[in-house]
Amino acid sequence: MKTYNIKYLNENELKEFILSNNLKNYNNILIQVFTGNPGKKYILLLQEILKELLPQAVIIGATTDGEIIGQKVLTKNTVISISVFQNTSIKSILIEHKDRNSYETGKKIAENILSENTKAVILFSDGINTNADELLKGFEEKNGKVLLTGGMAGDNGLLKQTFVFNEDKITDSGAVAVALNSDSLKAASTFKYDWLPIGKEFTVTKSDKNRVYTIDNIPAYDLYKKYLGEDLAKKLPAVGIEFPLVIKKGDNLIARACIKDPKDGSLIFAGNIKEGEIVQFAYGNIETILQTSDNFANFLENHPCESIFIYSCMSRRRFLKSSAPLELKPLKDLTDSISGFFTYGEFYTTKSHYELLNETMTVLMLSESEKKNKKIIHKNGWSKLSSHYDTLKALSHIAYVTSMELQHLNQTLEKKIEEEVEKSRKKDRLLMQQTRLAQMGEMINMIAHQWKQPLNAISATASGLRLRNSLGKYDQKFFDEQLGKIEEYTKHMANTIEDFRNFFKPTKKMEEISLENLIDNALAIMSFSLSNHNIEIIKNYQNPTKIKTYANEIKHVILNIIKNAEDALVERNIENKCIKIKTYKKEKYHIIEIEDNAKGIDENIIDRIFDPYFSTKKKKGTGIGLYMSKIIVEEHCRGELEAQNTPQGALFRISLPEIF
């Protein structure tokens, strides 16, 4: 067999692709269509085009939350995967649910397509109206032995309408399947999970199949609201796939994602959750996701594959973002024939039954050849990551919830600061103190984010140790290594607090320091916030000379200017947000320039921005940040602070004199 994959752009290009690869000459052809265009008219037209170009082919397709071709991850595109077989026959069926009876649909699919030599079944269901657990149970009743894989269709996270289709039909409430029948075909499937439970365990107290009414005797929606916050709960079911409930079944952890909110306190999940089951929230462990375990690698290397198909959870693409292709590297070591899509739920065959999974990447390997695979060399995608993925590690959603108390403290502190600023309007001698207090409110929020990563890591490590211990897999060396990691994480947290504490100490004496160190120290404080808002920092350091100055005071000035730039970029929703920082020496001055691309300052107010109590931030601003920055630079450090507009945005120039 061989698989040919193409990103579909137009009919002419597809026709040329088919002709150039002589695909019309094959009789046994399976076409899988993965489309991020959920429009019904688009799919119907694509059906007609494919039938005209390859009338002998069997077609199955699904709408997606992302598409896979080779090592590339796409969104809102269409990938067409054309597999040609020498000794494998293909049979497919599409069935629409009657009265949404997913169980009967599963039974009918098995009755109509299975034969004695069926080696594998690929099954796609719609992602909204199908109870996938019931669908798999119905299929299993008729045949629980054949390898089955596939997934639930998506619609780019909208959770409104998804489609599955074959060459003749399309439905938003049903399933399509294809059976691969052969005496020589080799088929194998495996999966990666990598999500970890965190926080308190809960008991499901009332449920009906995939509809959960109460957990710990409170409405399911209220549980999400309590632990994730009201803002995130309001976004259900859209965020449900990113905040799954995880259930322990034997040695495996099975995730269940919310797919519907009936607005009555209950929640509907992609699969069944039984009364009495113990559930926890789960979060993604990026390091684990991007590392390939030895067991996973050994499985891939020991099963021949001429083609690989991936049915992976939408949460993995959304969580990993631009690094999602790194998870595909180990597979690309085996073959270039890789395609698939990001699903609303994945189907997998265990030793005893069929299972609906969430949050996983399932892999189907097919081959009509006995040829052995190459060795996987790219096991560790994590080692290739750039530094900004420290931020991604901190984006564990449950850890975010645990930081809510700190954010509440931040809001309370900011309110108190506003009151103090109002009382002290006419007292310039208190302005420096007020500026520090105002920044402390933001700093507390930054500390919360800086702590997320080590908190996530500590929780993940502790969960892993507890799981190993409960499974009787105690290993002294492994435990010592993991406890050492926990010690490192706690040291990092202590160092973080020390860094912030030192930042707020006023500099009573001048000290020698380079402009680069001043800037980098300020940027380190804001690293999470800048990365979280996708703001690129471009540095152009041309002056490594150390100067004498009041270091912490200048750091505050730099921090204030960068924070103002960040606020302007975010409020104005600038694309390709960017802050440029340049250092150089001109005559007797050492100069720092900070320029953004936020379209500049209104010319009607640019002359007033350094006035006390003048702010463009309405209720959010105190109006003292730039005023105090000017006092620090010009009165304390005997320099100059200027602002001007450029074609891209605003530019602030700090000029510091040489002092011996």
C-alpha positions in Angstrom: 0.0 0.0 0.0 0.9 3.6 -0.3 -0.7 6.8 0.8 -0.6 10.1 -1.0 -1.6 13.3 0.9 -2.5 16.7 -0.5 -3.7 20.0 0.9 -6.7 20.7 -1.2 -6.8 24.1 -2.8 -8.8 23.7 -6.1 -10.1 21.0 -8.5 -7.4 21.6 -11.1 -4.5 21.1 -8.7 -6.1 17.9 -7.3 -6.7 16.6 -10.8 -3.0 17.2 -11.6 -2.0 15.5 -8.4 -4.0 12.4 -9.2 -2.7 12.2 -12.8 0.9 12.7 -11.8 0.7 9.8 -9.3 -1.2 7.5 -11.7 -3.9 7.0 -9.1 -6.6 6.3 -11.7 -4.8 3.0 -12.3 -5.6 1.5 -8.9 -8.8 -0.4 -8.0 -8.6 -0.5 -4.2 -8.6 3.1 -3.1 -9.5 4.7 0.3 -9.9 8.4 0.4 -10.0 10.1 3.9 -11.1 13.8 3.8 -10.3 16.0 6.8 -11.8 19.4 6.4 -11.7 22.5 8.5 -14.4 24.0 6.3 -17.6 22.9 8.1 -20.0 24.2 5.4 -22.3 21.6 4.0 -22.3 23.0 0.4 -18.5 22.9 0.3 -18.5 19.2 1.3 -21.2 18.3 -1.2 -19.1 20.0 -4.0 -16.0 18.2 -2.8 -17.8 14.9 -2.9 -18.8 15.4 -6.6 -15.2 16.4 -7.5 -13.7 13.3 -5.9 -16.3 11.0 -7.4 -15.6 12.4 -10.8 -11.8 12.2 -10.5 -11.7 8.7 -8.8 -15.1 7.0 -9.2 -13.7 3.7 -8.0 -12.6 5.1 -4.6 -14.3 4.6 -1.2 -14.6 8.0 0.6 -15.0 8.7 4.3 -14.6 12.2 5.8 -15.1 14.4 8.8 -15.1 18.0 9.7 -12.2 18.9 12.1 -10.6 21.1 14.7 -7.4 21.0 12.8 -5.8 19.0 10.1 -2.5 17.0 9.9 -0.4 16.4 6.8 3.2 15.1 7.3 4.6 17.0 10.2 2.4 20.1 9.5 -0.6 21.1 11.6 -3.2 23.1 9.8 -6.4 24.8 10.7 -9.4 25.6 8.5 -7.9 23.8 5.6 -8.8 20.5 3.8 -6.4 17.5 3.7 -7.2 14.7 1.3 -5.5 11.4 2.1 -5.5 8.8 -0.8 -4.5 5.3 0.2 -4.0 2.6 -2.5 -3.9 -1.1 -1.6 -2.7 -4.1 -3.5 -4.3 -6.9 -1.5 -6.9 -5.2 0.6 -10.6 -4.7 -0.2 -12.6 -1.8 1.3 -16.2 -1.6 2.4 -17.9 1.4 3.9 -21.2 2.6 5.3 -22.8 5.8 6.6 -25.8 5.6 9.0 -27.8 8.4 10.5 -29.1 8.0 14.0 -32.8 7.3 14.5 -34.0 9.1 17.6 -30.3 9.8 18.3 -29.8 6.1 19.2 -26.0 5.8 19.0 -26.1 2.2 20.3 -28.2 1.0 17.4 -26.0 2.9 14.9 -22.9 1.0 16.2 -24.6 -2.3 15.9 -25.8 -1.6 12.3 -22.3 -0.5 11.2 -20.7 -3.7 12.5 -23.5 -5.9 10.9 -23.0 -4.3 7.5 -19.2 -4.0 7.0 -17.4 -6.7 9.0 -16.2 -9.9 7.4 -13.9 -12.8 8.5 -10.7 -11.1 7.3 -11.4 -7.5 8.5 -8.1 -6.3 9.9 -9.1 -2.8 10.8 -12.1 -0.4 11.0 -11.9 3.4 10.7 -14.9 5.0 12.3 -15.9 8.7 12.3 -18.9 10.1 14.1 -20.4 13.5 14.3 -19.0 15.4 17.4 -22.2 16.9 18.8 -25.2 14.5 18.5 -23.5 11.1 19.0 -23.0 9.4 22.4 -19.7 7.8 21.4 -19.6 5.4 24.3 -23.0 4.0 23.2 -21.8 3.9 19.6 -18.8 1.8 20.5 -20.9 -0.5 22.8 -23.2 -1.2 19.9 -20.3 -2.0 17.6 -18.7 -4.2 20.3 -21.9 -6.2 20.7 -21.5 -7.5 17.1 -17.7 -7.8 17.1 -15.4 -6.9 19.9 -12.2 -8.3 18.3 -11.4 -6.3 15.2 -9.1 -3.3 15.6 -11.1 -0.1 15.5 -9.9 3.5 15.5 -11.0 7.0 14.4 -12.7 9.9 16.2 -15.5 12.4 16.5 -15.8 15.2 14.0 -15.1 18.8 15.0 -16.1 22.3 13.9 -13.1 24.5 14.9 -14.2 24.7 18.5 -17.6 26.2 17.8 -19.5 23.1 19.0 -22.5 23.9 16.9 -22.6 21.5 13.9 -20.2 18.8 12.7 -20.4 16.5 9.7 -19.3 13.1 8.6 -19.7 11.9 5.1 -18.9 9.3 2.4 -19.0 9.5 -1.4 -22.9 9.8 -1.5 -24.2 11.1 1.9 -23.5 13.6 4.6 -24.9 13.8 8.1 -24.6 15.9 11.2 -26.1 13.1 13.4 -24.6 9.8 12.6 -21.4 7.9 11.8 -19.4 6.7 8.8 -17.1 3.7 8.8 -14.8 1.8 6.5 -13.6 -1.9 6.9 -10.2 -2.9 5.5 -10.4 -6.6 4.6 -7.2 -8.5 3.8 -5.2 -11.6 4.6 -1.9 -9.7 4.4 -2.6 -6.2 5.8 -0.9 -5.4 9.1 -2.7 -3.0 11.3 -1.7 -1.7 14.8 -2.9 1.2 17.0 -1.6 2.9 20.1 -2.1 6.2 21.9 -0.5 8.9 24.0 -2.4 10.6 26.9 -0.1 12.8 29.0 -2.8 14.7 30.9 -2.5 14.5 34.7 -5.1 14.8 37.4 -4.8 17.7 39.8 -6.6 18.9 42.9 -9.5 17.4 44.8 -11.3 14.2 44.0 -15.1 14.4 43.4 -17.8 11.8 43.3 -20.4 11.8 40.6 -23.7 11.7 42.5 -26.3 11.8 39.7 -25.8 11.0 36.0 -27.6 9.4 33.1 -25.1 8.0 30.6 -23.2 11.0 29.3 -25.3 13.6 31.1 -24.0 14.5 34.6 -26.4 16.3 36.9 -24.6 16.6 40.2 -21.0 16.0 41.4 -20.6 16.0 45.2 -24.3 16.7 45.3 -23.9 20.1 43.6 -24.9 20.8 40.0 -22.1 19.9 37.5 -22.1 23.4 36.1 -21.6 24.9 39.6 -18.6 22.7 40.2 -16.9 24.1 37.1 -18.0 27.6 38.2 -16.5 27.1 41.7 -13.1 25.7 40.7 -12.6 27.4 37.3 -14.3 30.7 37.9 -17.4 32.2 36.6 -15.8 33.6 33.5 -14.6 30.2 32.3 -17.8 28.5 33.3 -19.7 30.9 31.1 -17.6 29.7 28.1 -18.8 26.1 28.5 -19.0 24.0 26.4 -16.4 25.7 24.2 -13.7 25.3 26.8 -14.8 21.9 28.0 -12.2 20.0 26.0 -9.5 22.0 27.7 -10.8 21.3 31.2 -11.7 17.6 31.2 -12.8 15.4 34.1 -10.5 12.4 34.4 -11.6 8.9 35.6 -9.2 6.2 36.6 -10.1 2.9 34.9 -7.6 0.1 35.9 -4.2 1.4 35.1 -5.5 4.0 32.6 -6.7 7.5 33.1 -9.7 8.3 30.8 -10.7 11.9 30.2 -14.2 13.1 29.6 -14.8 16.5 28.0 -17.9 18.6 28.3 -19.6 19.1 24.9 -23.0 20.6 25.8 -24.4 22.9 28.4 -28.2 22.4 28.7 -28.4 25.5 30.9 -30.1 23.6 33.7 -27.1 22.9 35.9 -26.2 19.6 34.2 -23.5 19.1 31.7 -23.3 16.7 28.7 -19.9 15.0 28.1 -18.4 13.3 25.1 -18.7 9.9 26.8 -20.5 8.2 29.7 -19.7 9.0 33.3 -21.4 6.6 35.8 -22.8 7.5 39.1 -20.3 6.8 41.9 -17.3 7.2 39.7 -14.4 9.3 41.2 -13.4 12.2 39.0 -10.7 15.0 39.1 -9.9 17.9 36.9 -6.9 17.3 34.7 -4.3 19.5 33.1 -1.8 19.1 30.3 1.9 18.3 31.1 3.8 19.9 28.2 7.1 18.2 28.9 5.4 14.8 28.9 3.4 15.5 25.8 6.5 16.5 23.8 8.6 13.6 25.0 8.2 10.2 23.5 8.2 7.4 26.1 10.3 4.3 25.5 7.1 2.1 25.5 5.5 4.3 22.8 8.6 4.4 20.7 9.1 0.6 21.0 5.5 0.0 19.8 6.0 2.2 16.8 9.3 0.7 15.8 8.1 -2.9 16.2 5.0 -2.6 13.9 5.6 -2.2 10.2 3.9 0.9 8.7 3.7 2.2 5.2 1.1 4.7 6.3 0.2 6.5 9.6 -3.1 8.0 10.4 -3.5 10.2 13.4 -6.7 11.0 15.2 -5.7 13.4 18.0 -7.7 15.5 20.5 -8.3 19.1 19.7 -7.0 20.0 23.2 -3.5 18.9 22.3 -3.4 21.3 19.3 -4.9 24.2 21.3 -2.6 23.5 24.3 0.6 23.1 22.4 -0.2 25.9 19.9 2.8 26.5 17.5 4.7 23.5 18.9 2.0 21.0 18.0 4.1 19.7 15.1 6.9 18.7 17.5 4.7 15.9 18.8 4.7 14.4 15.2 8.5 14.3 14.8 8.9 10.7 16.1 6.2 9.5 13.6 7.9 11.3 10.7 11.0 9.3 11.4 9.1 6.2 10.4 7.3 7.4 7.2 6.4 10.6 5.4 2.9 9.2 4.7 1.2 10.9 7.7 -2.3 12.4 7.8 -5.2 12.9 10.2 -7.3 15.4 12.1 -7.9 16.9 15.5 -11.1 15.4 17.0 -13.7 16.0 19.7 -13.0 12.4 21.0 -10.9 9.5 19.9 -11.7 5.8 19.4 -9.3 3.2 20.7 -9.2 -0.6 20.9 -8.0 -2.0 24.3 -7.3 -5.7 25.0 -10.9 -6.2 26.2 -13.1 -3.6 24.6 -13.5 -0.3 22.7 -12.9 2.9 24.5 -13.8 6.5 23.9 -10.8 8.7 24.8 -10.3 12.5 25.2 -7.1 14.5 25.3 -5.2 11.7 23.5 -3.3 11.3 20.3 -4.2 7.9 18.7 -2.1 6.4 16.0 -3.1 3.9 13.3 -0.3 2.1 11.5 -1.1 0.2 8.3 1.2 -1.8 6.0 0.9 -4.5 3.4 4.7 -5.1 3.7 6.8 -6.9 6.3 9.5 -4.2 5.9 10.9 -3.2 9.3 10.7 0.4 10.5 13.5 2.8 11.0 14.6 3.8 14.5 12.9 6.8 16.0 15.6 9.5 16.6 13.5 12.5 17.6 12.1 11.2 20.9 12.5 14.4 22.8 10.7 17.3 21.1 11.0 19.2 24.4 14.7 19.7 24.0 14.1 21.6 20.8 11.8 24.2 22.3 12.8 27.8 22.6 12.8 29.6 25.9 9.3 31.1 25.5 7.9 27.6 26.2 8.6 28.1 29.9 5.5 30.3 29.6 3.6 27.4 28.1 4.5 25.2 31.0 2.9 27.8 33.2 -0.4 27.7 31.3 -1.9 24.9 33.3 -5.5 25.9 33.7 -6.1 24.4 37.1 -3.0 26.0 38.5 -4.5 29.3 37.2 -7.5 28.6 39.3 -5.3 28.2 42.4 -3.9 31.7 41.7 -7.3 33.3 42.0 -6.7 34.3 45.6 -3.6 36.1 44.7 -5.4 37.9 41.9 -8.1 38.9 44.3 -5.4 40.2 46.6 -4.1 42.2 43.7 -7.5 43.7 42.9 -7.9 44.7 46.6 -4.5 46.2 46.7 -5.0 48.2 43.6 -8.3 49.6 45.0 -6.4 50.7 48.2 -3.7 52.3 46.0 -6.3 54.4 44.1 -7.7 55.6 47.4 -4.2 56.6 48.7 -3.4 58.3 45.4 -6.5 60.4 45.7 -5.7 61.4 49.3 -2.1 62.3 48.4 -2.7 64.3 45.3 -0.9 67.4 46.5 2.0 65.7 48.3 4.8 65.2 45.8 7.0 63.7 48.4 4.7 60.6 48.6 4.6 60.1 44.8 7.5 57.7 44.7 5.9 55.5 47.4 2.6 55.5 45.5 4.3 54.5 42.3 5.9 51.5 44.0 2.5 50.5 45.5 0.8 50.8 42.1 3.4 48.5 40.6 3.2 46.1 43.5 -0.4 45.4 42.5 0.9 44.3 39.1 3.9 42.5 40.6 1.7 40.3 42.7 -0.1 39.1 39.6 3.3 38.5 38.0 4.4 36.5 41.0 1.3 34.3 40.7 2.2 33.6 37.0 5.9 33.0 37.8 4.9 30.5 40.4 2.5 28.6 38.1 5.2 26.6 36.4 6.9 25.2 39.5 3.5 24.6 41.2 2.4 22.6 38.1 5.7 20.7 38.1 5.5 19.9 41.8 1.9 18.8 41.5 2.7 16.6 38.5 5.8 15.1 40.1 3.9 14.4 43.3 1.0 12.8 41.4 3.4 10.6 39.5 5.1 9.4 42.7 1.7 8.7 44.3 0.5 6.8 41.3 3.7 4.7 41.1 3.5 4.0 44.9 -0.2 3.0 44.6 0.7 0.6 41.7 3.5 -0.9 43.8 6.2 0.4 41.5 8.4 1.9 44.1 11.9 2.6 42.9 14.3 4.3 45.4 16.5 5.9 42.7 13.5 7.3 40.8 11.9 8.6 44.0 15.1 10.3 45.0 15.4 11.9 41.5 11.8 13.2 41.6 12.2 14.5 45.2 15.3 16.3 44.0 13.3 18.0 41.3 10.7 19.1 43.9 13.5 20.7 45.9 14.7 22.5 42.8 11.2 23.8 42.1 10.8 25.1 45.6 14.2 26.9 45.4 13.1 28.5 42.2 9.9 29.8 43.9 12.0 31.2 46.8 14.4 32.9 44.3 11.4 34.4 42.5 10.2 36.0 45.7 13.7 37.2 46.5 14.0 38.8 43.0 10.8 40.7 43.4 11.7 41.7 47.0 15.0 43.2 45.8 13.3 45.0 43.0 11.3 47.1 45.5 14.3 48.1 47.6 15.1 51.8 46.9 18.6 52.3 45.7 20.3 54.7 48.2 23.7 54.6 46.5 24.7 54.6 42.9 26.0 51.4 41.5 27.8 50.3 38.4 25.6 48.4 36.0 25.2 48.1 32.2 22.1 49.3 30.4 21.6 45.7 29.1 21.4 44.4 32.7 19.0 47.1 33.7 16.7 46.3 30.8 16.9 42.5 31.1 16.1 42.6 34.8 13.0 44.6 34.1 12.0 42.3 31.2 12.4 39.3 33.5 9.7 40.7 35.8 7.3 41.0 32.8 8.3 37.9 30.9 5.0 36.0 31.5 2.7 38.9 30.7 4.6 39.8 27.5 4.6 36.2 26.2 0.9 35.7 27.2 0.0 38.7 25.0 2.2 37.5 22.1 4.4 40.6 22.3 7.7 40.2 20.6 10.7 41.9 22.2 13.4 43.0 19.7 16.7 44.0 21.3 19.4 46.0 19.7 22.2 46.5 22.3 25.0 48.6 21.1 26.4 49.9 24.4 27.9 47.3 26.8 29.6 50.0 28.9 28.8 50.0 32.6 27.5 53.3 34.1 26.9 54.6 37.6 23.3 55.2 38.3 20.4 54.5 40.7 19.8 51.0 39.3 16.4 50.1 40.8 15.0 53.6 40.1 15.9 53.2 36.4 14.5 49.7 36.4 11.2 51.1 37.5 11.2 53.7 34.7 12.0 51.0 32.1 9.3 48.7 33.6 6.7 51.5 33.5 7.4 52.4 29.9 7.2 48.8 28.8 4.0 48.2 30.8 2.4 51.3 29.1 3.5 49.9 25.7 2.0 46.5 26.5 -1.3 48.1 27.6 -1.5 50.1 24.4 -0.8 47.1 22.2 -3.4 44.9 23.9 -6.1 47.6 24.1 -5.8 48.5 20.4 -5.7 44.8 19.4 -2.5 45.3 17.3 -1.5 42.4 15.1 2.1 41.3 15.3 2.7 43.2 18.6 6.2 44.3 19.0 8.4 46.4 21.4 11.9 47.4 20.2 14.6 48.2 22.7 17.8 49.8 21.6 20.9 51.0 23.5 23.7 53.2 22.3 26.0 56.0 23.3 25.8 59.6 22.0 28.3 62.1 23.1 28.2 62.1 27.0 24.9 60.2 27.3 24.1 56.6 27.5 20.7 56.1 25.8 17.9 53.6 26.0 15.1 53.8 23.4 11.9 51.9 23.8 9.6 51.9 20.8 6.3 50.1 20.2 4.0 49.6 17.2 0.8 50.6 18.9 0.1 53.5 16.5 1.4 56.3 18.7 0.1 58.8 21.2 -2.7 61.3 20.3 -0.9 64.5 19.2 -3.5 66.5 21.2 -2.2 65.0 24.5 1.4 64.0 23.9 2.6 67.2 25.5 0.7 66.3 28.7 1.7 62.7 29.3 4.4 63.7 31.9 2.0 65.8 33.9 1.0 64.6 37.3 -2.3 62.8 37.5 -2.8 62.8 33.8 -3.7 59.3 32.5 -5.3 57.9 29.3 -6.2 54.7 31.1 -9.4 56.0 32.7 -10.1 54.1 35.9 -7.1 51.9 35.6 -4.5 54.6 35.6 -3.2 56.7 38.5 -1.6 59.4 36.3 1.7 59.3 38.3 3.8 56.6 36.5 5.3 58.8 33.7 5.4 61.9 36.0 7.5 60.0 38.5 9.6 58.4 35.7 10.5 61.9 34.5 11.4 63.0 38.1 13.6 59.9 38.6 15.5 60.3 35.3 15.9 64.1 35.3 16.1 65.1 39.0 17.6 62.0 40.6 19.8 60.8 37.8 20.4 64.1 36.0 19.4 62.7 32.7 16.5 63.3 30.2 13.3 61.5 29.4 11.5 62.3 26.2 8.6 60.9 24.2 7.7 61.2 20.5 5.7 59.5 17.8 7.2 57.4 15.0 5.5 56.0 11.9 4.9 52.7 13.9 4.0 54.0 17.4 5.5 55.7 20.4 9.1 56.0 21.3 10.5 56.9 24.7 14.2 57.9 25.0 16.0 57.7 28.3 19.3 59.6 28.3 21.6 59.0 31.2 24.9 61.0 31.7 28.3 59.6 32.5 28.9 60.0 36.3 32.4 59.3 37.7 
